[in-house]
């Protein structure tokens, strides 16, 4: 039984927080109402939030180019090359580095040793300091350190590993910082679209970096790969810091109409920097763990193919270096397209109220993972190179739809803590980047052996299916109570004569 004093306090608190009519809205209806009633949507492609999404896309393109170029360059670093001698005869030139498959696996995975460490600190720093500066600094420092890669590699493999760890430390803040950017710039019904436009840059960067790295390595030497992409990253950072501000309120170049639209739509989200983080509630939340499992599952297949696809194409399917680079890029081109397409469709379904946010997230995630799981298993089974390439393309590209599931889900369930949640989930999701190259190096002892690659691909398919099932059961698209969400109380006071049902705002 609730005491009269407590009942009175609860009613007063409810009255102070919001009107009775506002209490009848769900959290999603409140967001929609705020967007539709107080100001018009500025949907110009030149709106500042879209400019930021394009710059973030280019930022992710740079950071992934800086990440994946080693996968292609490494093939050139450890492969014998043919050159013309003074008599005009083709002679074999020994590889510059005679590293074993195990050593190559350590070099490829070393990036993730640093990357995993700064995920959660990155989310916390983004909450306290703002996402814009952290996002820019993470990419700038990664670019500068990439320029040192040839020097480190020629000095010793240990120094190269240490440098890759340091690069990982710098890049680890990028994803949490980007989510923090969208907590200030993305209206709730545009979260899928803006966030997926930005992250599609990761796959556009992969599309550009893999073939371009192959061409650079073949014609200008493998060291040119790191010099070219390092300089591109520095140029991007200069533009980012000049154009982007931490929030609409700090931007002197945003239109008043767009500023009001964004700020009104985000009025229900706590944007304070000194907000208390509900750590216990976060780590005991099943919707959070659903994102964790899904993020891990997606990254297992993604990192496996990101680091091993060039080697698989060269050694198993007998592609030359340039051709392997171009074909390796194809899956990421498809993924860049499906990420943006999925984001547009997902927001359209939510905006027109055809499906709820929860159903949209589960539907897109399940479709993406099942498609990936089936295709990667077929790729391991077939002996036809064309079928293998098509299946591997779909095994990566199909995941673009899943990004409108788990990837933007942090912004749904806890907008004030989206950067921290991304730090948590991406910490766990970085483990495949460490484990997968090492495990693949152990399984694939003979790189032309189909049965060994088949084990790698079957394992990837199994993990996709597990992720799809877990996320479908436990995920949610609703703002959680511990993040400032709303919940219905069946009866605040059972002794109340009018048995009035009320809504209670739960503070974090």
PyMOL commands that set and color helices and strands:
alter all, ss='L'
color gray80, all
select helices_A, chain A and resi 4-17+20-23+27-38+48-77+101-115+118-129+131-146+149-155+157-171+174-185+188-220+223-243+248-250+256-265+279-283+286-316+321-351+357-381+385-397+399-407+409-413+415-443+450-474+481-483
alter helices_A, ss='H'
color red, helices_A
select strands_A, chain A and resi 81-84+90-93+486-489+502-505
alter strands_A, ss='S'
color yellow, strands_A
deselect
rebuild
show_as cartoon
